[in-house]
Amino acid sequence: MQLLSSTSQVLTQAEKAIALYDPRGISGLILWLDANSLNSILSNGDLVNSWTDKSSYGNVAVSSGANRPIFDTNKWNGNSWVRFDGSTKYMSIARVDTLEPNNITIIAAYVNFGALSGYTKLICRPYRNSGWTSPYISYSAACSSATADAPLITFATGAAYTDFAAGAPYQSKGLPTVFMFTYDGTTGEIFLNGVSRTTTTARSGNIDYTNQTDLFIGMRGSYSTGDYFNGGLSEIFLYNSCISSSDKTKLWNYFTVKYGINTTSS
């Protein structure tokens, strides 16, 4: 049986995914950037000045001038993405307490175009608001050229940080990827398209936010620029906890319906 909208039109894959597995039904959602939310505002190829969060907090990612990324429609199973160029384009969200959780779930749905250099950031909350010194980052999700462009997480507790990357096999360049990281105060875990790839217990305790700074999308921070992402970003989620196994399953089902990728519930 087909799912229909209120106007009796067949739903898109994105609409079906939300109707069946709405991410807002999972407790603790503090950020949801969905490129499809720009469909009614922008046309294909437009520059993105702002990108509004679909969580109840309504955060807004902004950019200006030559730093603005590009909006592309109908790129991934009928879904849009925001395209970053690996050299100048990024967005930022003004610092708020709600985006500084003690424990966290980070999810990014993206396509990596390759030609990466260093640790290219999908999302990054820098540790400091000046300089680029240890521990560098409170939390970030990146792709690492040092580990065959594998998804890589950095997070800090107690003024010290750890890096760890998804284990092989890595997702090939140009293919859709859903990258999830969870941290419960003791264990960090990376999932790639629904499969657990690696865990770490190198850090414990609450994530550390000693200095106040904005949250960045597509690079590491405005005061020390670099690590620009080269790819298309369709969605970013943040939850203020390590979500449960049943909630992970709900989200993997959401991504399977929306993007048409094969995910394994965990």
Helices and strands as residue ranges (DSSP letters): H 13-21, G 23-25, E 29-34, G 35-38, E 50-52, E 60-62, G 65-67, E 70-76, E 79-85, E 91-93, G 97-99, E 104-112, E 119-126, E 137-144, G 145-147, E 150-157, E 160-165, E 176-183, E 188-192, E 195-200, E 215-217, E 230-239, H 245-259
